[in-house]
Amino acid sequence: MKGYGIVKTLNELNLNHSALLLEEAHFAHSQLQTNMASLGGQANILEVGCGYGVLLSMLAEEFPHHRFSGIEPFFDGFAQLETFTGVVSQMNVNMKTEAYGDHHPEEKYDAIYCVNVFEHVNDWRHFLDWATDHLQVGGKLLVMCPNYGFPYESHFRIPVIVNKYVTHTLFQRYIYRFEKNNDCVGLWDSLNFVKKADVRQFLGQSEYSLRLVMSDETEIIDELVLRFAQDTEFRKRHRFIGGVAELMKKLGILKFIHYFPNYNPYMKLTFTRG
Ligand SMILES: C[S@@+](CC[C@H](N)C(=O)[O-])C[C@H]1O[C@@H](n2cnc3c(N)ncnc32)[C@H](O)[C@@H]1O
């Protein structure tokens, strides 16, 4: 992995989970790099829900001509993230402890991005509305997160049976234990089970279609399949879904997944402000 300052700092501190953190940030970085490179001049960029700020720090180092900032409220289920912010403060990254709903800067953004956050916000429709208000005309909102059109909950690594309520009823004990053992009580409650098809439908309605135009980058599924093949830890963490992908590949039907974008397990959506 490239010698970013944050990589060196985390390696030196040898913190719990730092390798995992770096792997996750590295994947997100590989997905967003081109988007950041395509922004001209001194773009004003915000990461929403930047967690530990590792990705933010990498991008800020790689694109010093852009202005990066991040917001992170450390909501229930993610309070443990706060212990890492000291690390990021050494990296000179502009980060505020704030939820997006409380963030109203005067200047608009050229790009807003969020990685594995959209499925946690209370109301993703409200989030899209907020992002529209805070983007320049022509600005981009980049969203990467699980798509619950595919019946799998990737944080808890369980199948989704019918909906959130029924799944919770069936896996109640497991969910309780998982949250307790992983110090993330509140994680299940934070999930909104967003489906790509619902986002598409929402944007097709009323005034939203005029303000945000969505493009669906389904290639991210190919990148994830590649990651399953190359990243042993990732494969171990997502055995079920990795197994399904491998089986589909063996049967030669994985390529057809692009014909059913609403059912892909993960999504990268780009919204352009009109
Ligand atoms: C799964 S974590 C992802 C963190 C980081 N983006 C990453 O990929 O490691 C989800 C994050 O969304 C944040 N979040 C949830 N609701 C939010 C809101 N209303 N505004 C900003 N961030 C929010 C949580 O605090 C948490 O840090």
The ligand as an SDF file (V2000), in Angstrom:
LIG
                    3D

 27 29  0  0  0  0  0  0  0  0999 V2000
  -20.0800    2.0840    9.3150 C   0  0  0  0  0  0  0  0  0  0  0  0
  -19.5310    3.6540    9.8780 S   0  0  0  0  0  0  0  0  0  0  0  0
  -18.5330    4.1370    8.5310 C   0  0  0  0  0  0  0  0  0  0  0  0
  -17.4290    5.0430    8.9360 C   0  0  0  0  0  0  0  0  0  0  0  0
  -16.4470    5.3770    7.7910 C   0  0  0  0  0  0  0  0  0  0  0  0
  -17.0910    6.0920    6.7230 N   0  0  0  0  0  0  0  0  0  0  0  0
  -15.8060    4.1190    7.2710 C   0  0  0  0  0  0  0  0  0  0  0  0
  -16.0930    3.7140    6.1390 O   0  0  0  0  0  0  0  0  0  0  0  0
  -15.0190    3.5430    8.0210 O   0  0  0  0  0  0  0  0  0  0  0  0
  -20.9790    4.6580    9.6980 C   0  0  0  0  0  0  0  0  0  0  0  0
  -20.7490    6.0870   10.1130 C   0  0  0  0  0  0  0  0  0  0  0  0
  -21.8790    6.9090    9.7960 O   0  0  0  0  0  0  0  0  0  0  0  0
  -21.9410    7.9090   10.7770 C   0  0  0  0  0  0  0  0  0  0  0  0
  -23.2630    8.5650   10.7580 N   0  0  0  0  0  0  0  0  0  0  0  0
  -24.4560    8.0320   11.0770 C   0  0  0  0  0  0  0  0  0  0  0  0
  -25.4080    8.9810   11.0160 N   0  0  0  0  0  0  0  0  0  0  0  0
  -24.7880   10.1320   10.6340 C   0  0  0  0  0  0  0  0  0  0  0  0
  -25.2410   11.4760   10.4120 C   0  0  0  0  0  0  0  0  0  0  0  0
  -26.5160   11.8230   10.6000 N   0  0  0  0  0  0  0  0  0  0  0  0
  -24.3330   12.4030   10.0420 N   0  0  0  0  0  0  0  0  0  0  0  0
  -23.0340   12.0730    9.8510 C   0  0  0  0  0  0  0  0  0  0  0  0
  -22.5530   10.8230   10.0590 N   0  0  0  0  0  0  0  0  0  0  0  0
  -23.4150    9.8650   10.4450 C   0  0  0  0  0  0  0  0  0  0  0  0
  -21.6850    7.1280   12.0570 C   0  0  0  0  0  0  0  0  0  0  0  0
  -21.3380    7.9490   13.1620 O   0  0  0  0  0  0  0  0  0  0  0  0
  -20.5350    6.2190   11.6130 C   0  0  0  0  0  0  0  0  0  0  0  0
  -19.2790    6.7760   11.8330 O   0  0  0  0  0  0  0  0  0  0  0  0
  1  2  1  0
  2  3  1  0
  2 10  1  0
  3  4  1  0
  4  5  1  0
  5  6  1  0
  5  7  1  0
  7  8  2  0
  7  9  1  0
 10 11  1  0
 11 12  1  0
 11 26  1  0
 12 13  1  0
 13 14  1  0
 13 24  1  0
 14 15  1  0
 14 23  1  0
 15 16  2  0
 16 17  1  0
 17 18  1  0
 17 23  2  0
 18 19  1  0
 18 20  2  0
 20 21  1  0
 21 22  2  0
 22 23  1  0
 24 25  1  0
 24 26  1  0
 26 27  1  0
M  CHG  2   2   1   9  -1
M  END
$$$$
